[in-house]
Amino acid sequence: MTQLENVLLAIDNINSADTNTTLVDGISHPKELLYGQYMSACLDKYWPNASEHLQIAVRAQHVKRWHLKRTDFAIGKKGYLTWRKELGIFHAATAKSLMLEQGYSEQASDITAAIIRKENLKSNSESQTLEDVACLVFLQFYFDEFAAKHNEEKIIRIVQLTWRKMSAQGQEIALTLSLPPHLATLVGKALA
């Protein structure tokens, strides 16, 4: 196995321990293991020539996410943003450690960690691609469940925020996704 394959396997092994689950076709999967696989599949489909740094960053974006619980942070937007920032730091440090264990250089590990922390989002194409992949995976696999829990006004606002985070290429890809009619209608309203 290559260094890359070993790191991806190590990430999957960690995420296999997630006790939070997602049901797909009646089968229960560790939530973050499935998320990482969705992320990698999306990257492979739309960015097949992605660097190893980006391939690892995409797979590790939620590595061991359950370690930092949302309930351990203050209620409200400020607490939510603090939690998200701490998660990014944690995921980046975990990925860096796994890369170093597999013989990647400090420099290569730092590049990947910076992508996961989404540093220089609009000027670092790999950080932007990670953001695009996360948005596309949300729209494809998690939007329906999210939409079922919130009112139309909030859903439209979230779609608009998601859209602004994406690159022009990410937006073009998003417009090609096959969404159920009720979700396509919401996206249409958000982009009108």
Secondary structure, DSSP 8 states (H G I E B T S, - for coil): --HHHHHHHHHHHHHTT---EEEETTEEEEHHHHHHHHHHHHHHHH-TT--HHHHHHHHHTTTTGGGS-GGGS-SSHHHHHHHHHHHHHHHHHHHHHHHHHTT--HHHHHHHHHHHTTTTTTT-HHHHHHHHHHHHHIIIIIHHHHHHHS-HHHHHHHHHHHHHHS-HHHHHHHHHS---HHHHHHHHHHH-
